[in-house]
Amino acid sequence: MIKSTGRPTRRSLLGAGAGLLAAPALLPLRPAPAIAAAPMLGAVAPVFSRFRLGSFEITAVSDGGAMVDGPWPIVGEDRPREEVEALMQANLLPPRRFQPGFTPVLINTGRELVLIDAGNGAEGFIPRPAAGRLADHLRSAGIAPEAIDVVALTHCHVDHIGGLVEEGRAAFPNARYAVGGIEFDFWRSDERLGAPEGDNERNSALLFRKILPILADRTTLLQPGDEVVPGITSVAAYGHTPGHLAFHLESDDRRLLVWGDCAHHEVASLAHPEWSALFDMDKQQGVATRRRVYDMVAAERLPVLGYHTSFPSFGFVERAGTAYRWLPATYQFAE
């Protein structure tokens, strides 16, 4: 007689397994109690993105995530609408709606907080709550508007200067300002008020007049090559407006270009820099500036923060034949 060792054998395991497999057929099936469906929480998008550039800390801040009609005629106004729509479809984008992005940039140099552009505010291109959210989103990023030392402007269209004022007062009460001298003189001229009612040029001129008392005695007028603060230098990028500037950042041999409105769409503007841009005030100069700037950043592999590219609006440009292509940054600047 063989005594059991107490250890399971292959035969006993197989037998037990067969019994377990068969067991459910012998038991009545009962429905499990229903679990309540989880509520829909809604889409969420980030409102700021932060990274290091040498010893600088850069924070891209969304002024809002509005969807608008386009990109035609904002980009490609001189082309058939269908041609622009076909380009969007080829790039898996909606043909008649796009998210232009409004992305001011905050630079902490270690000594000063410098904000480049101020968003739409209450009277900008896109009404609240779809845009005009810069102050709220700065607070989300841990920055009080009172902490801003310098506001530098690429140009004075409404979606870049609207956020300078809130309820008739300076939104950044302790800041001084920097703007191109050509730009400042252009918008201060009475001639700008002669544009038709509702025109972007007229709206910008009217808003500039409201802001002028705040800017007047606290503003440095820049020429290309001037420093805003050490490590932040103005670069001529004329055409979109007469005195439009970009800003070159450099810290510890790391470089970046904040290019303002050198693109209004990261696909259409770069694929066809020769296409006319609706809000360019000098169309031919706008084309020449796009080609020059795209060629420079592509050749020098210079990272870019673009105001109207999809948030967080940070990427690179590469040549694509005779045109260019936007490459969103991923982890190149991750610590």
Sequence and secondary structure as in RCSB ss.txt:
>XXXX:A:sequence
MIKSTGRPTRRSLLGAGAGLLAAPALLPLRPAPAIAAAPMLGAVAPVFSRFRLGSFEITAVSDGGAMVDGPWPIV
GEDRPREEVEALMQANLLPPRRFQPGFTPVLINTGRELVLIDAGNGAEGFIPRPAAGRLADHLRSAGIAPEAIDV
VALTHCHVDHIGGLVEEGRAAFPNARYAVGGIEFDFWRSDERLGAPEGDNERNSALLFRKILPILADRTTLLQPG
DEVVPGITSVAAYGHTPGHLAFHLESDDRRLLVWGDCAHHEVASLAHPEWSALFDMDKQQGVATRRRVYDMVAAE
RLPVLGYHTSFPSFGFVERAGTAYRWLPATYQFAE
>XXXX:A:secstr
     SS  HHHHHHHHHHHHHHHHHS                   SEEEEEETTEEEEEE S    EE STTTB
TTTS HHHHHHHHHHTTS SSEE      EEEE SS EEEE    TTSSSS TTTS  HHHHHHHTT  GGG  E
EE S   HHHHGGGEETTEESSTT EEEEEHHHHHHHHSGGGGGS TT HHHHHHHHHHHHHHHHTTSEEEE TT
 EEETTEEEEE TTSSTT EEEEEEETTEEEEE TTS SSTTHHHH TTS BTT SSHHHHHHHHHHHHHHHHHT
T  EE TTSSTT EEEEEEETTEEEEEE  STT  
